[in-house]
Amino acid sequence: MPQPTDEEVVQTAAEAAEGLIFARFKQSRVKDFDVTVTFEDGVLDVDVYVNAPDDADDAEAVAEEAALTAQEAVDELFAAADEE
């Protein structure tokens, strides 16, 4: 399998981060969120912001976990491409 395109990398990372956010918080309770992903010259940059209800778990920790999950998803994408 050929290496993933930049677009595939960005989409994979964004979907993974968003999935983690909504696994931790009900979508209707999230006031706002932003996932920014760039992939240039082989460097992945993921920035996640979550504005969740005041009584919710630590939104900053969830944002951090979402960014890590995005990076792991991209690692898995490249690993799958290397296996084929």
N, C-alpha and C positions, 0 to 999 in steps of 0.2 A: 504494500500500500504506500502510495506517495506521502510525503510529509504533508501535514495539514496546512491549509492556506491561512494567511493572517486573519481573514474573515472568520474561518472556522474556529480558530483559537480564541478570538474575541467573543464570538457567540457562545462557545462552550464555557468560557469563564463567567460571562454575564449570567447565563442560565443557572450555573451551579451556585453562584452567589445569591441570586434571587430565590432559588429553591431553598437554600439554607435559611434565609430571612423568614420565609413563610412557613418553614418547618418549626421555627421558634415562636413566631407571632402569628395570630390570625390576621389574614389580609385586611379584614375590616377594621382592625385595631391599629394598624400602622398608619400614622398620620402622613408620613412622607418617607421616601427612600430614594437613594441615587446610587447606581453602580456605574462607575466609569472604568473602562478597560481599554488599554492600549497595548499593542504588540508591535514593536519596531526593532528591526535589526536583532531579532531573537530575544528581546528583552520584554518580559510581561510586566505590566504595571496595573494593579487593581486597587481602586479606591472605593470604599463603601461607606455610605452614610445612612443611618437609620434613625428616624424620629418616631419613637414608639410611645405608647401611653406611659404616664408617670409611674404607674404601679407595675409596669412590666419589668421583666428581667433587664439586666444592664444592656442597654442598646449598643453601647460602645463595644462591649465584649462580643455581642452578636455580630456587629459589623466586622470586627477583627476576624472572627471565626469564618464569616462569609468570604472574606478576602483569601484566607488560607484555603478554604474549600475550593474556591475558584482556581487557585494555583495548582492544587492537587488534581483537579479535573483536567487541566491542561497537561500536566505531567502524564496522566493516564492516556490522554489523547495521543501524545507523542510516543509513549511506550507501545500502544496498540499499533501505531504506524510502523514502528521499528520491528515488531514481531512478524509482520507479514512480508 
